[in-house]
Amino acid sequence: MKKWVAGVIAATSIFGLAACGNDSGSGSGDEKELVVGASNVPHAEILEQVKPILEEKGIDLQIETYQDYILPNKDLDNGDLDANYFQTTPYMDLQMKENDYDFVNAGGIHIEPIGVYSKKYKSLEDLPEGATILMSNSVSDHGRILTLLEKKGLITLKDGVENTQAQLEDIKENPRNLKFDYEYEAALLPQMYENEEGDAVVINSNYAIDAGLKPLEDSIAIEDSNSPYVNVIAVNKGDEKKEEVKELVKALRSKEIQDFIKEEWDGAVVPVTE
């Protein structure tokens, strides 16, 4: 979907810019509007840094923020958004399968390592027999959580199970008889951590950061930067070829924005270039 500002409004805007001695950089007299849905942190904050870069290309970036993982895809599918920026590829693939969406990954931007947090224990090794671990109800996250716990030696997955596809029934060995409670919206988990519910809580970094947590300091275990769960720009199939979408991805992968991500989140958000 490409949204165009009505000609008379565009002409007025360009006249106003010219009066101030500014040049939109598009040279066409029309400014393209690009509406992108995003989680508050870090996605919307990163997009704010991209706005002036796209302005120079004649693209007016409008950012719509969301607090959940469901509505941004619904709004992309029904045309209220041109793109969204909040989800990983495994999550997008699952959503497409479950909802018959026809999305495309227009480009990977960054990784947010998922972390385990606890008010009661200082390390995974301290978790007692039968400890309860709270997780989100997002099935696409379960594989990454189980992979993390396997790497830390708490569980073993069945042979031949693809890590990104692993589910709780794929646990082969669970020597501490850990219990997994996964009935919660991801956005609620930081508050459950603050309320000291469960023995440990697994929180996506965007929600952790939004709640004032520092993933690298406050978690008792965290994914490494080799995680395959890259956050992507998602668009409806065919829109990945649009010039404004290409310019968005190009800007997000620029050195300026990569440096901003590194400095702002100090490893809790890791930029990618492919």
Summary of the structure (lengths in Angstrom):
residues: 274
radius of gyration: 20.8
end to end distance: 24.5
largest distance: 71.9
contacts: 883
relative contact order: 0.19
helix: 41%
strand: 24%
